[in-house]
Structure formats: structure tokens, C-alpha cells
Amino acid sequence: MTLVATKGDFSILVITPELVDECAEVCTISFLKSEVMCRCTKPPREHWKGVAKFLVETSLETNVSLCVRDERKGNIVSICTVVDYTSPVPEEVQTHESLVHIFTFVDKFQDFFISGFRKEMGKKIVYGDVAHIFLNATLPEYEGNGFTKWQLENLFGLAKKRGYKSCVAELTSPGTQHIYPKFEFEELGRVYYKTF
């Protein structure tokens, strides 16, 4: 495990294969409780847990995804996953009935972003250009401790070290929307959820 930072009883680690199941569980618990997309689409817990595991596994390739561990209890309490923006989502995930609305939204967002990026940067996006902050999740009993902000503070330097030139994120959770402007994220547009 790669230790990135420590603060009191908490450590930030790079997510590795041995942490995938625990990170997926954090994502499952957090998202089913508070994520707007999950509340709208109501995926079964076991299905979402499988999707969360797949998404966390996918994020391993960037070597930039982070998690926070409570050293007193020895458990993962928060995650921030990053995928390369050019990495495709497998069709079986995109077309699953409980997720089709989510990926329709993500596709629209991606089209919007890519057209704006190409216009601004004047080039095609290639692997290694854009880090996509894909999942932020914190166990409910640990919310409000600043873990997402702390992970982002460490993530940007790590992404830059790995060669990424910019980062993009969709802000679907009201609990974290206030954090990203502090890191000078530029709002590219707003997409409002339809009734699913």
C-alpha cells in the first residue's frame, strides 16, 4: 500500500487491488444513502455493490485513486476514484436497466466536455490527458470531516505526477458541490436530472 498523507488517526492511501472490496462497500453504503442518481434509479443493493466494485477496479489503472483509512479501527471510511477520461465503460454496465439513465447523463456530459476541451485546447483528448474524478464516497458516520477535500488536495499533485494535464468531475452530490470551486474548477455547464 502506498501511503500518501496522514492526519491524526487517519491516513490517505492509493487504492490497490487488496482494498477494492472495502472501497466498493464504502461506495455502496454512501451512494445508496445519499446519491441522487441512486435515489432516482433505485438499484438493488447487490447490483450496485457489483457496479461499485467494477468502477473501483477500473480506477486502479490510473494509480491516482485514493481512500482514507481510520487507523484506530483499521477500516476504509472514504474514497475518491479517478479514471482516465478516455477509458470506455463496458457496454454491459452502460446498458444495465438500473443504470441506463445514469450513463445517458454521463454520455451527454462527456460529449459536452470533450467538445469544450477540444475547442479550448485545440486538440484531441488522448489517454493520459484528463483525469476524471468519478466517485467520491464517505461512510455516513464520517461525513463532515473534510475527507473529500483532503483527498482532492492530495489527488491533484498525484495526477500531475502521473502526467495528467487536467481534471474533470460531475458534481451530483449536494454534499460535495461546494468543495470543487475551492480548487478552481470551472463550471462547464449544468445538466438537470429528469424524473427517472
Disulfide bonds with the S-S distance in Angstrom:
none
